[in-house]
Amino acid sequence: MTQGNLILEDVKIVTPLGDKAAKGVQMKDLHIVEDASIIIKDGIITYAGKASDCDISVNKGEYVNLKCKGNVVLPGFIDSHTHLVFGGFRIDEFEWRLKGDSYMSIMERGGGIQSTVDATREISKDDLIVKTRWFLDKISEMGVTTVEVKSGYGLDLETEMKILDVISELNASPHKKQEIVSTYMGAHAIPKEFNGNAEAYIDFIIDNLSQFKDKAKFCDIFCEKNVFELQDSRRLLEEAKRLGYGIKLHADEIVSLGGAELAADLDATSADHLLHISEEGIKRMSEKGVVATLLPLTAFALKEPYAPARKFIDTGCAVALATDLNPGSCFSGSIPLTIALACIYMNMTIEEVITALTLNGAAALGLAHKVGTIEKGKRGDLLILGCDNYKVLPYFVGMNCVKSTIFHGRLVYDSVGMLKL
């Protein structure tokens, strides 16, 4: 991966601080520095603070110099939950939902995840790479410098490995625009070959789990009633943990099943969705330090109640936000709309949202020691807003106000024009 040397002058730094998730009231605490400079050497931040306090001697001829005119610089956004490697699209199903069909009823009539599985088994790896790179380019324009990508649209050994190979190849590119964290999610649905037998399919996954370990950092499961319920979810995740995977769960999305409590029992890195989490689940996740990754775009697209963000934060949980970009329940990777929904409908402050999309997103991927804040020693992953006030982020409802994206000290996206407020 290529690395950059970069100096940003006349910036306004807005960032959380630290190398672990911010919990509860900590999420509103942002470090703001006016008239600041940032120096990135070989892709790593070597200085971030007041320009007048910078006593580092550098040969400016070795650096790209950006004059930022007082604009806000944030840590690069971290989208910590996506499913963006898939074949085909599901436009018809979106129309069915508009007519009132539920997500589960669409699955029962042969649509849903299985239809994407069929398309993903057919598409070539090269075509998957081209399609996925298009998504990665688009999210880079919205300031995303780290993204988690799950498998789960293969549900057989060959196609799951194909998906993970696509992720690995894109992440190995010297010209990539973000770090890609891979998650193995063979337990995304019960494939048609297993005729609805969840227990037998989990046995199959467990028997073959070790062969994906070099390709994926995390193991995830759709822990849901009539899909993979608590006993099978526990069996798989305990074996994954024994093999050295990090643990994630799609939990309590459709009904309150106890997935959050299971995540706490297993010391999972994160539990995601959580639209129907119980009070006990919130308490247990807070006590065990499990990051609650909330996905407002999915609730919006499915016309479901939003996850109770305020209860999480007020109970002392660490909340992350992510898009859940996928071909079925949420065909959107819009960071601007995620921000607006979190502020308008989930009652999060913009300061909490920024922390959720940076430091806490990093913690949800086990990367808070490397990214998620603007501090010396962290990777030079930043975004520059097109103005000097970070509070425009929810005000620009669904509109992108990121002017530039910097990954590993390299300018990977830059738009024209600045906005005077």
C-alpha positions as CSV (number, residue, x, y, z in Angstrom):
1,M,0.0,0.0,0.0
2,T,1.3,3.4,-0.9
3,Q,1.8,5.9,1.9
4,G,1.9,9.7,1.8
5,N,3.7,12.6,3.3
6,L,1.2,15.5,3.8
7,I,1.0,18.8,5.7
8,L,-2.4,20.4,6.3
9,E,-2.3,24.0,7.4
10,D,-5.0,26.4,8.7
11,V,-7.4,23.6,9.7
12,K,-9.9,23.2,12.4
13,I,-9.4,19.8,14.0
14,V,-12.5,18.1,15.4
15,T,-11.9,14.6,16.8
16,P,-12.6,12.3,19.7
17,L,-9.5,11.1,21.5
18,G,-8.3,7.7,22.8
19,D,-7.6,4.2,21.7
20,K,-10.7,2.5,23.0
21,A,-14.4,3.0,22.6
22,A,-16.0,6.0,24.1
23,K,-19.0,5.0,26.3
24,G,-22.1,6.8,27.3
25,V,-21.5,10.5,28.1
26,Q,-17.9,10.2,26.8
27,M,-19.3,10.1,23.3
28,K,-20.1,13.8,23.3
29,D,-16.6,14.9,24.2
30,L,-14.8,16.1,21.1
31,H,-11.3,17.7,21.0
32,I,-11.5,20.9,18.9
33,V,-8.4,22.8,17.9
34,E,-8.6,26.1,15.9
35,D,-5.8,27.4,13.7
36,A,-4.2,23.9,13.7
37,S,-1.7,22.0,11.5
38,I,-1.5,18.3,10.9
39,I,1.7,16.6,9.6
40,I,1.6,13.0,8.2
41,K,4.8,11.2,7.5
42,D,4.8,7.8,5.7
43,G,1.1,7.6,6.3
44,I,1.2,8.2,10.0
45,I,0.3,11.4,11.9
46,T,3.4,12.9,13.5
47,Y,1.7,16.2,14.7
48,A,-1.8,17.4,15.2
49,G,-2.4,20.6,17.1
50,K,-2.0,24.3,17.2
51,A,0.1,25.6,14.4
52,S,1.8,28.0,16.8
53,D,2.9,25.1,19.0
54,C,4.4,23.0,16.2
55,D,8.2,22.7,16.8
56,I,8.7,19.9,14.4
57,S,11.3,20.7,11.7
58,V,10.3,19.3,8.3
59,N,11.6,19.6,4.8
60,K,8.4,20.9,3.2
61,G,9.8,19.8,-0.2
62,E,9.2,16.2,0.9
63,Y,5.5,16.8,1.6
64,V,2.3,17.6,-0.3
65,N,1.0,20.8,1.3
66,L,-2.7,21.6,1.6
67,K,-4.0,25.0,2.6
68,C,-7.4,24.4,4.2
69,K,-8.6,27.9,4.9
70,G,-10.0,27.1,8.3
71,N,-12.1,24.1,7.2
72,V,-13.0,21.3,9.6
73,V,-10.9,18.2,9.5
74,L,-12.4,15.0,11.0
75,P,-11.0,11.5,11.4
76,G,-12.0,9.4,8.3
77,F,-15.4,7.8,8.7
78,I,-15.5,4.1,9.5
79,D,-18.4,2.1,8.1
80,S,-18.2,-1.0,10.4
81,H,-21.1,-3.1,8.9
82,T,-21.6,-3.7,5.2
83,H,-22.4,-6.5,2.8
84,L,-21.2,-4.9,-0.4
85,V,-19.8,-8.0,-2.2
86,F,-22.7,-9.6,-4.0
87,G,-24.1,-10.6,-7.4
88,G,-27.3,-9.3,-8.9
89,F,-29.8,-6.8,-7.5
90,R,-33.2,-7.1,-5.8
91,I,-35.2,-4.2,-7.3
92,D,-38.4,-6.3,-7.5
93,E,-38.3,-7.0,-3.8
94,F,-38.0,-3.3,-3.0
95,E,-41.2,-2.8,-4.9
96,W,-42.8,-5.7,-3.0
97,R,-41.9,-4.1,0.3
98,L,-43.4,-0.8,-0.9
99,K,-46.7,-2.7,-1.4
100,G,-46.5,-4.0,2.2
101,D,-44.6,-7.3,2.1
102,S,-42.4,-7.9,5.1
103,Y,-38.7,-8.9,5.0
104,M,-39.4,-12.3,6.4
105,S,-42.4,-13.0,4.1
106,I,-40.2,-12.2,1.1
107,M,-37.7,-14.7,2.3
108,E,-40.4,-17.3,2.7
109,R,-41.5,-16.9,-0.9
110,G,-38.0,-17.6,-2.3
111,G,-36.7,-14.0,-2.3
112,G,-34.4,-12.4,0.2
113,I,-30.9,-13.6,0.8
114,Q,-31.3,-16.8,-1.2
115,S,-31.9,-14.8,-4.4
116,T,-28.7,-12.9,-3.9
117,V,-26.9,-16.2,-3.1
118,D,-28.0,-17.6,-6.5
119,A,-26.7,-14.6,-8.3
120,T,-23.4,-14.5,-6.4
121,R,-22.7,-18.1,-7.1
122,E,-23.1,-17.4,-10.8
123,I,-21.0,-14.1,-11.1
124,S,-17.3,-14.4,-11.8
125,K,-14.7,-13.2,-9.3
126,D,-13.4,-10.6,-11.8
127,D,-16.9,-9.1,-12.2
128,L,-17.4,-9.1,-8.5
129,I,-14.1,-7.1,-8.1
130,V,-15.3,-4.5,-10.6
131,K,-18.7,-4.1,-9.0
132,T,-17.2,-3.9,-5.4
133,R,-14.6,-1.4,-6.5
134,W,-17.4,0.9,-7.7
135,F,-19.0,0.8,-4.2
136,L,-15.6,1.5,-2.6
137,D,-15.1,4.5,-4.8
138,K,-18.5,5.9,-3.9
139,I,-18.1,5.6,-0.2
140,S,-14.6,7.2,-0.4
141,E,-16.3,10.3,-1.7
142,M,-18.3,10.4,1.6
143,G,-15.2,10.3,3.7
144,V,-15.0,6.5,4.5
145,T,-11.4,5.4,5.1
146,T,-12.2,2.0,6.8
147,V,-15.0,-0.4,5.9
148,E,-16.0,-3.8,7.1
149,V,-17.2,-6.2,4.5
150,K,-19.0,-9.5,5.2
151,S,-19.3,-12.6,3.2
152,G,-22.6,-14.5,3.4
153,Y,-24.0,-14.5,-0.1
154,G,-22.4,-17.8,-1.0
155,L,-23.6,-20.2,1.7
156,D,-21.3,-22.9,0.2
157,L,-17.6,-23.3,0.5
158,E,-16.6,-22.2,-3.0
159,T,-18.6,-19.0,-3.2
160,E,-17.9,-17.9,0.4
161,M,-14.1,-18.3,-0.4
162,K,-14.7,-16.4,-3.7
163,I,-16.2,-13.5,-1.8
164,L,-13.4,-13.4,0.8
165,D,-10.8,-13.6,-2.0
166,V,-12.4,-10.5,-3.6
167,I,-12.1,-8.7,-0.3
168,S,-8.5,-9.8,0.1
169,E,-7.5,-8.7,-3.4
170,L,-9.1,-5.3,-3.1
171,N,-7.5,-4.8,0.3
172,A,-4.1,-5.7,-1.1
173,S,-4.2,-3.1,-3.9
174,P,-1.5,-0.4,-3.6
175,H,-4.0,2.1,-4.8
176,K,-6.9,1.3,-2.5
177,K,-8.8,4.2,-0.9
178,Q,-9.7,2.5,2.4
179,E,-8.8,-0.3,4.6
180,I,-11.1,-3.3,4.3
181,V,-11.8,-5.5,7.2
182,S,-13.3,-8.9,6.3
183,T,-15.9,-10.9,8.2
184,Y,-16.9,-14.5,7.5
185,M,-20.7,-14.8,7.6
186,G,-21.5,-18.2,6.2
187,A,-24.4,-18.2,8.8
188,H,-26.3,-15.5,7.0
189,A,-29.2,-17.8,6.0
190,I,-30.0,-21.5,5.6
191,P,-29.2,-22.4,2.0
192,K,-31.7,-24.3,0.0
193,E,-29.5,-27.4,0.0
194,F,-30.2,-27.8,3.7
195,N,-34.0,-27.7,3.5
196,G,-34.4,-25.4,6.5
197,N,-32.3,-27.6,8.8
198,A,-30.4,-24.9,10.7
199,E,-28.7,-27.4,13.1
200,A,-27.2,-29.4,10.2
201,Y,-26.0,-26.3,8.4
202,I,-24.3,-25.0,11.5
203,D,-22.6,-28.4,11.9
204,F,-21.4,-28.0,8.3
205,I,-20.0,-24.5,8.9
206,I,-18.3,-25.6,12.1
207,D,-16.7,-28.5,10.3
208,N,-15.2,-26.1,7.7
209,L,-14.7,-23.0,9.8
210,S,-10.9,-23.2,10.0
211,Q,-10.4,-22.9,6.3
212,F,-11.6,-19.3,6.3
213,K,-9.5,-18.1,9.2
214,D,-6.7,-16.7,7.1
215,K,-9.2,-14.7,5.1
216,A,-11.4,-13.1,7.8
217,K,-10.8,-11.3,11.0
218,F,-14.4,-11.8,12.3
219,C,-17.1,-14.4,12.3
220,D,-20.7,-13.2,12.3
221,I,-24.2,-14.9,12.4
222,F,-27.8,-13.8,11.7
223,C,-29.1,-14.7,15.2
224,E,-32.8,-14.5,14.6
225,K,-36.0,-16.5,15.3
226,N,-36.6,-19.0,12.5
227,V,-33.1,-18.5,11.2
228,F,-30.3,-19.3,13.6
229,E,-31.6,-19.2,17.1
230,L,-29.6,-18.9,20.3
231,Q,-28.4,-22.5,20.7
232,D,-27.0,-22.8,17.2
233,S,-25.6,-19.2,17.3
234,R,-23.8,-20.0,20.5
235,R,-22.3,-23.3,19.1
236,L,-20.9,-21.5,16.0
237,L,-19.6,-18.5,17.8
238,E,-17.9,-20.5,20.6
239,E,-16.0,-22.5,18.0
240,A,-15.1,-19.4,16.0
241,K,-13.8,-17.8,19.2
242,R,-11.7,-20.9,19.9
243,L,-10.2,-20.7,16.4
244,G,-9.2,-17.0,17.0
245,Y,-11.9,-15.1,15.1
246,G,-13.3,-12.0,16.6
247,I,-17.1,-12.3,17.3
248,K,-20.0,-10.3,15.9
249,L,-23.7,-10.9,15.8
250,H,-26.7,-9.6,13.9
251,A,-28.9,-9.5,17.0
252,D,-32.5,-8.7,18.0
253,E,-33.3,-7.2,14.6
254,I,-36.7,-8.7,13.9
255,V,-37.7,-9.9,17.4
256,S,-36.3,-9.7,20.9
257,L,-34.6,-13.1,21.0
258,G,-31.7,-12.5,23.4
259,G,-29.0,-12.0,20.9
260,A,-27.6,-9.0,22.8
261,E,-27.3,-11.1,26.0
262,L,-25.5,-13.8,24.0
263,A,-23.1,-11.2,22.6
264,A,-22.4,-10.2,26.2
265,D,-21.9,-13.8,27.3
266,L,-19.4,-14.4,24.6
267,D,-17.5,-11.0,25.0
268,A,-18.3,-10.2,21.4
269,T,-16.6,-7.2,19.8
270,S,-20.0,-5.9,18.6
271,A,-23.7,-6.7,18.3
272,D,-25.5,-5.1,15.4
273,H,-29.0,-3.9,14.4
274,L,-30.6,-4.3,17.9
275,L,-34.0,-2.7,16.9
276,H,-35.8,-4.9,19.4
277,I,-33.2,-5.3,22.1
278,S,-34.4,-5.9,25.7
279,E,-33.6,-3.6,28.7
280,E,-31.5,-6.5,30.1
281,G,-29.7,-6.8,26.8
282,I,-28.7,-3.1,26.9
283,K,-27.5,-3.5,30.5
284,R,-25.5,-6.6,29.8
285,M,-23.8,-5.1,26.7
286,S,-22.9,-2.0,28.7
287,E,-21.4,-4.1,31.5
288,K,-19.3,-6.2,29.1
289,G,-18.2,-3.4,26.8
290,V,-19.8,-4.8,23.7
291,V,-20.1,-2.1,21.0
292,A,-23.7,-1.5,19.9
293,T,-23.5,-1.0,16.1
294,L,-26.7,0.7,15.0
295,L,-27.9,0.8,11.4
296,P,-30.5,3.5,10.9
297,L,-30.6,3.2,7.1
298,T,-32.0,-0.3,7.5
299,A,-34.7,0.7,9.8
300,F,-35.6,3.5,7.5
301,A,-35.7,1.3,4.4
302,L,-37.8,-1.4,6.2
303,K,-40.1,1.1,7.9
304,E,-39.1,-0.3,11.3
305,P,-38.6,1.5,14.6
306,Y,-35.1,2.8,15.1
307,A,-32.8,1.2,17.6
308,P,-33.0,3.0,21.0
309,A,-29.8,5.0,20.7
310,R,-30.5,7.2,23.7
311,K,-31.1,4.2,26.0
312,F,-27.8,2.7,24.9
313,I,-25.9,5.9,25.5
314,D,-27.6,6.8,28.8
315,T,-26.9,3.3,30.0
316,G,-23.2,3.7,29.4
317,C,-22.9,1.7,26.1
318,A,-20.5,2.5,23.3
319,V,-22.5,3.1,20.2
320,A,-21.2,2.9,16.6
321,L,-23.1,3.8,13.5
322,A,-22.8,2.0,10.1
323,T,-24.7,1.8,6.9
324,D,-25.5,-1.9,6.4
325,L,-25.1,-1.5,2.6
326,N,-26.6,-4.6,1.1
327,P,-28.8,-5.6,-1.9
328,G,-31.9,-6.4,0.0
329,S,-33.0,-4.7,3.2
330,C,-30.8,-1.5,2.7
331,F,-29.4,-0.7,-0.7
332,S,-27.6,2.4,0.5
333,G,-24.1,3.3,1.7
334,S,-25.1,6.9,2.4
335,I,-23.1,8.3,5.3
336,P,-24.9,11.7,5.0
337,L,-28.3,10.1,5.4
338,T,-27.0,7.9,8.3
339,I,-26.0,11.0,10.1
340,A,-29.3,12.8,9.5
341,L,-31.4,9.8,10.6
342,A,-29.3,9.4,13.8
343,C,-29.7,13.0,14.8
344,I,-33.3,13.5,13.7
345,Y,-35.0,10.2,14.6
346,M,-32.6,8.6,17.1
347,N,-32.0,11.7,19.1
348,M,-28.2,11.5,19.0
349,T,-26.2,14.8,19.1
350,I,-23.9,15.5,16.2
351,E,-21.0,15.1,18.6
352,E,-22.1,11.6,19.6
353,V,-22.7,10.8,15.9
354,I,-19.1,11.8,15.0
355,T,-17.7,9.6,17.7
356,A,-20.0,6.7,16.6
357,L,-18.7,7.0,13.0
358,T,-15.0,7.3,14.0
359,L,-13.6,6.1,17.2
360,N,-16.4,3.7,18.1
361,G,-16.6,2.4,14.6
362,A,-12.9,1.7,14.9
363,A,-13.5,-0.1,18.2
364,A,-16.2,-2.2,16.6
365,L,-13.5,-3.5,14.2
366,G,-10.7,-3.9,16.8
367,L,-8.8,-1.0,15.3
368,A,-9.2,1.9,17.8
369,H,-5.4,1.7,18.5
370,K,-4.7,2.5,14.8
371,V,-7.5,4.8,13.5
372,G,-10.6,6.7,14.5
373,T,-9.0,9.8,15.9
374,I,-6.6,12.5,14.9
375,E,-3.7,11.9,17.2
376,K,0.1,11.4,16.9
377,G,0.8,7.8,16.0
378,K,-2.6,7.1,14.4
379,R,-2.9,6.4,10.7
380,G,-3.3,9.5,8.5
381,D,-6.9,8.8,7.6
382,L,-8.9,12.1,7.5
383,L,-11.7,14.0,5.8
384,I,-12.0,17.7,5.1
385,L,-15.4,19.3,5.2
386,G,-16.3,21.9,2.6
387,C,-16.8,24.5,5.4
388,D,-15.7,25.5,8.9
389,N,-18.6,24.2,11.0
390,Y,-19.0,20.4,11.7
391,K,-22.6,21.0,12.7
392,V,-23.6,21.1,9.0
393,L,-23.3,17.3,8.9
394,P,-27.0,16.7,10.0
395,Y,-28.2,20.0,8.6
396,F,-27.2,18.9,5.1
397,V,-29.9,16.2,5.2
398,G,-28.7,13.4,2.9
399,M,-26.2,15.7,1.1
400,N,-22.5,15.1,1.1
401,C,-20.4,18.0,2.4
402,V,-17.1,16.1,2.4
403,K,-14.6,18.1,0.2
404,S,-11.6,15.8,0.5
405,T,-10.7,12.3,1.7
406,I,-7.2,11.3,2.9
407,F,-6.2,7.7,3.4
408,H,-2.8,6.8,4.8
409,G,-1.6,10.3,4.0
410,R,-2.7,10.2,0.4
411,L,-5.4,12.5,-1.1
412,V,-7.8,9.9,-2.5
413,Y,-10.8,12.2,-3.2
414,D,-11.0,15.9,-3.8
415,S,-13.9,17.9,-5.0
416,V,-14.0,21.5,-6.2
417,G,-15.4,24.5,-4.4
418,M,-15.8,25.6,-0.9
419,L,-18.9,26.7,1.0
420,K,-19.1,30.0,2.9
421,L,-21.6,29.7,5.7
